[in-house]
Amino acid sequence: MQSIIKDQTKPASEWIAGRVVQKVSPSQRHASAQARIVSALLAWSDEFDTGRVGTEWEFRIAPPGEKARTLVPDVAFLSYEKISLEKERAAQYPLTAPDAAFEVLSPRDRKSYVAEKIRVYLASGTSLVAIVNPDARTVILHDAGGMRMLKDGDTLKHESLPNFAMPVAAIFAKSGER
C-alpha cells in the first residue's frame, strides 16, 4: 500500500477529505494535554506489555473500498496483536490503523476535518478515537457503539485499552496540580 502523500513536511501532512492538510502547530495547552496522555499510555503499555505508543506517528490506512491515505494522530496506540514486537520495521509507518487514536483539538481545527478523521479511523479498524478538547476540558470517545463525552470527574477508559484508566482532570491539570 502506497501513501497518497509522498513528501515529508514539517509539521506532518495528512490526507483528509480528498486534500493534503498540514497539521496545525499546537499551543502549550495542546502540547501539555498530548504529553500527559502519552505519558500515561507509555506507563500503562510498559507495565502490561500491550503494544507501542507514540506521538505524531504516521499511519497509512485505507477504509474498505477507498484509497490509502496518511493520518498522523497526536497520540496513538498500536497493539502487539496488530503488529508484533518483532516486526519493528513494519511498525515505523504502519499500513494498518492504530487501535486507539487521540486527537487534541487546536482552535484552528476544522470540524469537518475532525469528523472525517474520526470516520476514516473507525472505518479502517481503529477501536477508539478520542477527541480531546483542552478549551472545554472534555474528551469525546468515538467507537463502533457511538460516542460518549467525558469531563472533569470522569475517568478515561475503554476496552481497546485494557487495564488503562486516566482521570480526565489529569489530562488538563496545570503544572503542580494533580
N, C-alpha and C positions, 0 to 999 in steps of 0.2 A: 504494500500500500504506500503510495507516494503522497506526501503532503501537498496541499494546494499552495501553501506558502513556501517558497523555495529559499528566499534570502533571509538571513537573521537580521533583526532590527533591535535596537535598544531604545526604550523598553520593547519587549517582545510584541509581536503582532499575532492576532487571532483571525480566524475566518468566521465571521458572524453575519448571518442573513445575506449571504452572497457577496460580502465585501471584506476586504482586508481592513482590520481595525487595530490600530496600535493601542496597547494598554495605556491607561492613564497613569501618570506619575502620582502615587498616593500621598496623602497628607500624613502627619505624625499620628493622628488618631487611627488612620487606616493601618499604618505600619505597626503600631502598638497592638492593635487587635489581631493582626496577622501573626505577629511574633508570639503573642500569648497562646493562640490556637496551636501554632506549630510546636511550641514548647511542650504543651500538654499532650499533643498527639505523639511526639517523639518519645516522651517519657513512657506513655502507655504502650507504644509499639515495642520499645526496648524491653519493658517488663514482661509483656505477653508474647513477644517474638511473632508478631502478626503480619508485618509487611513493611513497606517503605513509606516514608513521609517526606514531603518536600514542598518548597515554595517556588512559585513561578516556574513550574515544571511543565514542559511541553508534551502534550498528548496528541497523537494523530489518530483521530477517530472518525468513524462513519456510521451514522444511523442506517438501518437496513434500507436499501434502495436509494441511498443518497451518496454523493461524492464524499471522499475523505476530506477532513479539514483539521486544522490545528486549533486547539483550545489550550489556554495556559491558566489553570486555576491559581488563585492566590495561595491556596494550600490544598494539597492532595494527599490521599491515602490510597496506596495500591497494595493489595494483599498478596502474600506469597502464593495464594491459591491461583491468582491470575497470572503472575509471573514469579516463578520460584526464585529463591535466594541465589541459586547457582546461575541463573540467567541474568547476570549483571548487565551485560551489553544490551540485551533486549529491553531492560528497564530504563535505559538512558533516555530514549524517545519512544515510549510505549505506543504500540499500534492497537491499543485497547483502551477503553475508558477507565478512569480511576474508580475505585469502589466508592469513595467519597470525595466530593469537590466542595471547597469552601470559597466563596466569592465575597470579598469585603467591599461594600459599596463605597464609591467615591462620589462627591457631589456632581461630577460631570458624567457619570454613567447614564447611558440612555436606558430607560425602562424596557424599550423594545429589544435592545441587545441583551439585556439581562434575561428577559423572558425566552429569547431564542437560545441562549446558552443553556438555560435550565432544560428546555425541550431537547436539545441535542445531547446533553449529558444523559438524561433519563432514557432517551430512545437508543442510545449507544451502549447501555448497560450499567451506568452509574446507579448505585443503590440509594445514595443520598446526595442531594445538592443543598448546601446550607448557605443562605444569603444573609450575610452579617451586615447590619446597619449601625455603624458607630454613632450616628446622629440620633437615631431613635432608640438606641441601646436594645435592639431586638435581633433575634436570629430566626429566620423562617426556614423550616425544614421542608424540603420537597422530596417526595419519593413516589413509588408506584401507587401508594394509597391516597395521595393528595398532598396537602400542605398543612403545617402546624406552626403557629407563631410562639416563640419563647421570649420571655422578658426577664428583667431582674427578679430574682426569687425562684426562677425555674432552673432546671439542670439540663444541659445538652447531653443527650444520649440517644443512641439509635442502634438497631440490630445489626447494621453493617459495620459497627464499631464495638464488638462485644467487649464488655467489661470497661468501656470508656465512659467516663462521666465528668463533666466540667460545669461548674456553676456559671450561668450566663453572666452574672455580675463580674466574675473573674476575667472575662474577655474584655470588659470595658473599664476595669479598675485603673485608677491613676497610680503612678509610682508611689509606693508606700502603703497603698490600700490593699486589702485582700479580704 
